[in-house]
Amino acid sequence: MFVVFFFFQAEDGIRDRSPSRGLGDVYKRQIAARFDTSMDDAKGFYTDLDGHWAAELIGRASGRGWVTGYSDGTFRPNQAITRAESMTLINRVLGRDKLTSESLLDSMKKWPDNAISAWYYLAVQEATNGHDSKDVDGNEVWTELVETVLPQ
């Protein structure tokens, strides 16, 4: 098991871990890409990465299926990443993206701003509910909810 710490870059240049600080999409994706050693590049993936400093890292993350661009063929590397995109990225890096709606348990935590119809619904549920699971035909099926306790 490994732990990933995301450092947020404040406007004044001071680094901290405060979730209220903004972090560009490309920085989080760069962190994830550093766990991989493949040599995919972003050429052909996205139309807006030519000459971008993180194009190689974005290509590696794309090649692994950790990130996807937008339907218009762009990646938008300087756009801020959303909470939903962050959860999706982390779940994919950790291999926790094999969930279906049928895999969930009725007693799980539910969030009023996480509609079942939202593209990020499963990623948010995966990231915010402690659970045990089993693999059934390549999909994760939750067997029990467990309380997640962080060390003090």
N, C-alpha and C positions, 0 to 999 in steps of 0.2 A: 504494500500500500504506500502511496506517496501523497503528499499534500501540496497543493498549488496555492501560492500566495499571490494575489494580484495587488500590485502597488498602483495607487492612483496618483496621477500627475496633476498637481494643483496649478492654477494659473500663475502663481508666483514662483513656480518651479520647485516647491517643497514637496517631497514625496511622503505620502502617508497611506494608511489603509482605510480611510474614511469612505464609506459608500456614498456620502453626499458629494464627493468630488467627482468631476467628470473624467472620463478616460476614453480616449479615442478608440474606435472599433479596431483599428489596425494594431494597437498596442496589445490588446487582449489576445487577438488572433496570433500575434507574433509570439507571445508567451507560449501558447499552445503548440505552435509549429516547432518550437525549440525542443519539444519532446520527441520529435520525429527526425529521422535521418534520411528520409527519401530525398530524391533530387528533382522532383517535379517542379516545373516552373509555371508561371501564370500566363504565359503566352497562349493565346487562344481561349483561355477561360473567360477573361473579362476585357471589355473595351476601354477601360479607364485606368489601367495600371502601367502603361508604357512610361518608363523612366521613374516610376515610384520607388522609393527606397525599400519598401517592404514587398515588392512584387514577387520575389523568390519565395519568401516565407508564406505569403498568401497562396501561391501556387502549390506549395507543399501541403498546406492545410486543406486546400481544395482537392488535391489529389487523394488525400486520405478520407475525404468525405466529411471533414469536420466543419467546413464552412461552405456556404453557397452564396452566390450573388443574387442580384435582383432579376426579375423577369425581362428587363430591358437589356440584359447583357452586361450591366455594370456591377462593380463591387462596392464602390463608394468608400474607399479606404479612409477618408478623413472625416466621415460622418460618425457621430457618437454611437456607440453600441447600446442597445436597450437591455433591460433586465432579462427579457425573454430571449433575446439573442445570446446573452451571456450564459444563461442556463442551458440553452440548446447546445452551444459550443462545448461547455464543460461536460454535459451528458455524453456527447459524441466522442470526445477525447477519452472519457472513461469507459466507453463501450456500453453506456446506459441509455441507449436510444432504440431499444427493441420492444417498446411498449405499444400495446393497442388499447383502445377504450374498453374492450372486454377483459383486459388484464387487471383492471383496477378493482379496489374493494370499496364498497359503499360507505364504509366508516372512515374513509380517508379525510384529511383536511381538505376543505374546498375554499376557494378564494373568490370573492364577489367580482373581481376584475379579471377573472380567468374563465371566460366563456368556453363551453364545450366545443363550440364552433371555431374558436380561435386556432390559428396555425400552431401556436405555442402551447396549447392546452396540456398535451401529454408531457412536454418538457418541464413545465412548471410543476405538474403533479409529481413527476419523477424526482425532481430536485428538492421538493419541500415535504415529502412524506417518507419517514423512515420505514423500511419494510424489508421483509425477507421475500425471496422469490425463487422460482424455478424456471427452467427453460422448457418450453413446450413448442416443438416444431420451429425453433429459431426465434421465438418471441418470449419476452419476459412475462411471466404471470405471477402476480403478487399472491403470496400465501398467507401473510400475516403482517399487520402494521406493528412497528416497534418504536418505542420512544427513543429519540436521539438525544443523548446527554453529552454535552461538551465538557471536557475537563476544566476545572476552575483554575 
